Amino acid sequence: MARRKDKRLRLCYCTAYKCDGVVLPENEWNQHRDLSQAEQIRSLEQDIFEMTLNDATSSPSLRAHNEDTTSALPTPPPPVSPVRDMKETSPTVDSPDQKVGTASDSSHQVTQAEEMFQYLFHLDEKLHQRKHEVEKVLSEWNHSDDLPPVNREPSRFNIRQEAQAFLEGEDAWFRDTSARVQAIRMAGDATNIMLRDAMVVQASAVVNAILEQTKRWRDDELKRAGEEGFYNTDRHFSHPLRKSNPIIVVALFMVVVLNLMANVARLPCNFVLRMMKVLLGEALRDPEDKVILEQLPSDTRTARSKFQLDPTTTTYASCPTCSHIHKPNRIDNHDVYPSRCQFKRYDDSQPCGARLTKFGANDGQSVRVPIRPYLAQSFTAFVGAMYTREGIEEAIRRTNRTFAQGQFIYDINQADAVRNLKGPDGKIFLQSDEIRTAWSISYDGFNPLTNKAAGKSLSVGSLAMVCLSLPPSIRYRSENIFLAGLIPGPRQPALDGLNPFLTPLVEELNVCYHRGTWFSQTPECVDGRRSREAVVAVVADLPGSRKLTGCAGHSATKFCSLCYLTKRDINNLDHSAWRLVTYEEHCKAAEAWKATPNKAARKRLYKKNGVRWSTLLDLSYWDPTKCIVVDGMHTLFHCLVAHHFREVIGTQWKEPAEEDEVEERDIQVPEQLVLKARKMMNSNPTQSKLHSITIPVLRILCAEYHVLDQVQCGWERVRKQPFINALMSVAGPAPINHEHDHVVLEGDLADMEIDQPEKKLDNPYGPLLDTKDLRQIQADIANTIRPSWRTCAPKNFGTPAQGKLKADQWRTSIEFDLPVSLMKMWADADGQSHDVNSDDVNSSLRAHRVKTVESTMFLSMAIRWATSHRTSLMHGESYMHHMETYLRGLRVLRPDMDLHPSHHNALHLPDFFPRFGPIHGWWMFPFERLIGLLQKINTNFKIGESPTLSLLPAELTKYGMGQVN
């Protein structure tokens, strides 16, 4: 069978149909050629000579690399694959010794020289276009600061790594093009040879320019890697489990998740691990599979170690007396600590001398371990692990490029505190090719036992940071929150006792800001890149922020850290009359306190200025007068709303007593019990004492004291409380001893800021919500249909059984439940009260209730403006108007009651809207959730030991689960 001859295909570059390398059958190609051949040949010959002459005198940027450099070219077309382009468009050129066709053949087809000329000409156009783009990029990035030009047209690339990747791709294209062009045989045509040589010269010049620029960048990277601040992140790109058997990885992962995420104890996890080993042994009968089973450990701790989740931490020995921390010395793979504390608080004082260590075991050896350990996590190691996660660099870059839209600010990254932050070079901090991130820091004390253990009380401090340069959608994930450490208990540190725990973190933060850290490798930069971090906000509740920043507590005379208002003038609502604290004044007072040589002088200065030294002042860029925010969560919800509901409105809930019940029956009462009860009544009886008496004896006592008729028993079963109430009404009050009203505190207690409870004043109108009203509010809460994301107030709202409400519950109650229910209960369509018994008495009560409802509405509106997801000058003015109106109304409703420091702080809140943006970017909710996670860790209620030993490593490794790639 004869073999079919395939049709010949040819590449068409005609001008008639504007073909650009289209593959056509030969007959169609001849048609295209005949229409454009005559005029094309004449114009092409003229163009090639003109272009050759121009190339000899153009392109000065590349002439240094080669004297025969050709000119710059216009903007390139969309990128194409150079290899595919060369393969598809390279013409088939016959050897020089091949015979040339006859004259009759030339009348039907283009000569080989003309076809080669067309191919070279179109390739030369592409070369000029790409060369021009390379010249443009080289010109833009020909400087030392690795940033795009500022005062020029927008650059094609925003970071050097993108420009470098582009140049590397162009370098490969020019090299490949030059090699392929030189390999083509020109059949002795002088014009084509001249064009080919010019193209090779241009390609070589571009390659040399790219090599020089790449070498300069590489030298800069090597220089940076050799400097201080280099951190190796290679371990995050070569996880040992990536090469392990998937069966082993899944089994280990399941057990580790049970242990860390579900808080399953180690022994049950070990049981699961061993049962899986047995199960896999039954399923994998092949002798070769025994190697897989040998890789499966029998202990959960070994499984955790295989994932490399343990963070980089340093265990310090914290002094139980002065809280000074001591770094260990590494000797023979063991941490060695000093036996006693040598810290001197003052130059002329004696060393502390407290014992720091005790005997412990490490790898079966007896060693000295800290009595009060403090585990501090490395900030550099944490950010290094975070930056090496895929997509984090792009997320940070995207967030840093987000600017405010018009007059509204939608996130803290669009606000002045982040946008106007200056770097160590005096320029805008975020405008850099480096990784630049802004952070907030928080401190809060909590009870790790969650108040569930009777009689057991502990206080542990959480020191954490959040990266504000991440998008809000991932900013508060547990793996992105840096837990610097847990301040060991059992008590919170006194006054400046927090400074020693801040010192390691502040030292790292100073290095991260001024020198930066060079990470050896990131997902976007295989050759490494530098990062810098800065703290722009202190986010904490009122006691926590004062301890963190060195300001006086809210119970001090100078209770405000932002202005000079004193406790005597706390009712002053004229915001314009408050003199604000300046950075220079704060630093001067803190330096004076630090330089004072003795305790008495420091106490006098502290009482006068309300400022002491804080380690955060070692951060050169940190301004305590602008970086300490007023936390909206605690100020608005836990303080203002709770105070308004309890003190301004007031509640009175009555329900049956919950004591033991005894059926009333005719029984013989022993005389000894009656005599004992009479003696108790004659010796200042109390409620608790009378509860120990049986009901028959209580009845006899009531009859003897002639108060039996006052006993109200409306229940089927007789209860003790009515009898006790009747007896207490005739019993003489116990004398009050006033000798211990003033207690002299000594030692550490003398240095602690103890909030003295203020004298509680009675509301002249009494509680406005009785049991009936509260039941109506509870019914309204139950009948309200809410969005699924909105927290609901408790069903027993307003009763003692409700317990401690969360901030979200206070928020939803003031934004909807309370205003609506109070309007329904206390005013009808005409604004009249539902309950009218006496015109004079109830008229005043009615007016008071109306004012209370109005005050509630103003507070609700102020909170709505404050918690908006966007902010502007209008938001601040509206919030200020409603909050001032509420506070003035509060002074009318309760003239007997002074305002609280939280009321004053609420008036400072709008100052932070333009500086930090919407309140959701700088409130305590994320850090409170972190504390909730910490409280769920099982500590076995070991009060005698530091809870940080069991709390910190487990929680840090829990965060590490999010960093496993």
Sequence and secondary structure as in RCSB ss.txt:
>XXXX:A:sequence
MARRKDKRLRLCYCTAYKCDGVVLPENEWNQHRDLSQAEQIRSLEQDIFEMTLNDATSSPSLRAHNEDTTSALPT
PPPPVSPVRDMKETSPTVDSPDQKVGTASDSSHQVTQAEEMFQYLFHLDEKLHQRKHEVEKVLSEWNHSDDLPPV
NREPSRFNIRQEAQAFLEGEDAWFRDTSARVQAIRMAGDATNIMLRDAMVVQASAVVNAILEQTKRWRDDELKRA
GEEGFYNTDRHFSHPLRKSNPIIVVALFMVVVLNLMANVARLPCNFVLRMMKVLLGEALRDPEDKVILEQLPSDT
RTARSKFQLDPTTTTYASCPTCSHIHKPNRIDNHDVYPSRCQFKRYDDSQPCGARLTKFGANDGQSVRVPIRPYL
AQSFTAFVGAMYTREGIEEAIRRTNRTFAQGQFIYDINQADAVRNLKGPDGKIFLQSDEIRTAWSISYDGFNPLT
NKAAGKSLSVGSLAMVCLSLPPSIRYRSENIFLAGLIPGPRQPALDGLNPFLTPLVEELNVCYHRGTWFSQTPEC
VDGRRSREAVVAVVADLPGSRKLTGCAGHSATKFCSLCYLTKRDINNLDHSAWRLVTYEEHCKAAEAWKATPNKA
ARKRLYKKNGVRWSTLLDLSYWDPTKCIVVDGMHTLFHCLVAHHFREVIGTQWKEPAEEDEVEERDIQVPEQLVL
KARKMMNSNPTQSKLHSITIPVLRILCAEYHVLDQVQCGWERVRKQPFINALMSVAGPAPINHEHDHVVLEGDLA
DMEIDQPEKKLDNPYGPLLDTKDLRQIQADIANTIRPSWRTCAPKNFGTPAQGKLKADQWRTSIEFDLPVSLMKM
WADADGQSHDVNSDDVNSSLRAHRVKTVESTMFLSMAIRWATSHRTSLMHGESYMHHMETYLRGLRVLRPDMDLH
PSHHNALHLPDFFPRFGPIHGWWMFPFERLIGLLQKINTNFKIGESPTLSLLPAELTKYGMGQVN
>XXXX:A:secstr
        EEEE  TTTT SSEEEEHHHHHHHHHHHHHHHHHHHHHHHHHHHHHHTT  HHHHTT TT       
  S   HHHHHHHH      TTS    HHHHTTS  HHHHHHHHHHHHHHHHHHHHHHHHHHHHHT SSS    S
SSS  S SSHHHHHHHHHHHHHHHHHHHHHHHHS  TT HHHHHHHHHHHHHHHHHHHHHHHHHHHHHHHHHHHH
TSTTEE  GGGGS GGGGS HHHHHHHHHHHHHHHTS   HHHHHHHHHHHHHHHHHH  SGGGHHHHHTS SSH
HHHHHHTT    EEEEEE TTT  EE  EEETTEEE  SB    SSTTS     B EEEEEETTEEEEEESSEEE
EE HHHHHHHHHTSTTHHHHHHHHHT   BTTBB SGGGSHHHHT B TTSSBTT SSSEEEEEEEEEEEE TTT
T STT    EEEEEEEETTS HHHHTSGGGEEEEEEE  SS   GGGGHHHHHHHHHHHHHHHHT EEES  SS 
TT EEEEEEEEEE   HHHHHHHHTB  TTSSS  SSB   GGGTT   GGG  B  HHHHHHHHHHHHH  SHH
HHHHHHHHH B   GGGGSTT  HHHHB   HIIIIIIIIIHHIIIIII B       S           HHHHH
HHHHHHTS   HHHHHTS HHHHHHHHHHTT GGG    SSS  HHHHHHHHHTTS       TTSS    THHH
HS           TT  SB HHHHHHHHHHHHH    TTS    TTTTSGGG S  HHHHHHIIIIIHHHHHHHH
H  TTS  S  S HHHHHHHHHHHHHHHHHHHHHHHHHHHHT SSB HHHHHHHHHHHHHHHHHHHHH TTS   
HHHHHHHHGGGGHHHH SGGGSSSHHHHHHHHHHHTS  TT TTS THHHHHHHHHHHHHGGG  
